[in-house]
Amino acid sequence: MIALAFIAVALLAATGYVVYRVSGRFWQAAVVLIAAFFLYAPCADHLTGDVSRFLPSSFFAEGLDGKDQIVLASAVATLVVALILATAVWCTAFLVWRHVCGINRAPH
């Protein structure tokens, strides 16, 4: 359980940092969140889904508590992956736009 909480906190901290670094203004963070909303379902279907197949069974408790932990861990992992992908898409689009416009300044 502690290892699972540590993984969740590390993923959320990394995601928060990446979103903070990429979005210099509020509307940029809103664009990232909207893109993450649209990427959530594809991430759940193809990338993360049930994370119990990726993690050792010792990470989860036995019985009903373990099932709840698997559902929560799967939802958090899917949300984090969707946010990271949305951030990567936004950063790529931002850099391409700057390259097309001839601006050499890097994003925040």
N, C-alpha and C positions, 0 to 999 in steps of 0.2 A: 504493500500500500504506500509506503513512504517513497519507494523508488518510482512508483507511478505518479505521485504528487510532484516529485522532483522533476520528472520528465515534463509534466504539464507546465510547471512554473518556468522551466527553461525554454520550452517552445513558445509560451506566451510572451516571455521577456524578449526573446529574439524577434518574434513577430512585431511586437510593439516598437522595438528599436528600428526595424526595417521600415515600417510604415512611417515612423517619425522622421527618419532620414530622407525618405523619398518625398513626403508631402510637406512642402514649405508653407503652404497656405491651407486654410480650412476647406476650401472647395476641392483641393487636390486630395485631401483625406476622404472627403465625401465621394469622390470619383473612385477611389480605391475600395471603399466600402460597398459601393453599388456594384462594382465589378466582382467583388468577392461574393456578393449575393447571387450573382448569375453563375459564378464558378462553383458554388457549393454543391449543387446536385451532380455535376460531372465529376467532381472530386470524390464525392461519396460513392459514386458508381464505379469509377475506374481506378482511383489512386489509393484511397484509404479504406473506406468501408468498415469492415469489422477488424479492429486492430488486434484482437486476441490472436489472430493467426501470425502476427509479426512479433509479439512479445511472449516471453516465457509464461507458462501457466502459474508460476510461483508469484508473479506480480499481482494476481487477482485473488481475492478471498474465495472461500468455498461457498457453495449454495447461492441463495438469492442475492446476497451482498455482492458476490463476484459478478453476477449478471448485470447488476446495476452499475458496477464499476466499469465493465466492458462497454456498456452503452454510453456512459459519460466520457470515457476515454476515447471512444470512436467519434463522438460528436465534437469534442475539443480538437482532436487531431484533424478532422475534416475541416473545421472552421479555420484552424491555423494554416493548413495547406492552402485553402482557398484564399486566405488573406495574403500569403506569401506569393502565390501565383498572380493574384491581382496586382500586387506591388511590382512584381517583375514585369508584367505587361505594361503597367503605367510607366515605369522607368524606361523600358525599351521604347515605348511610343514617344516619351518626352525627349529621349536622346535622338531618335530619328527625326523628330520635328526640328530640333535645334540644328541637326546636321543639314537638313533640307533648307532651313532658313539661313544657314551660314553663321550661326551663333556658336562660339566655342566654349561657352561657360558651362561647367558641369552642374547637375542638379544638386540641391541642398544636401 
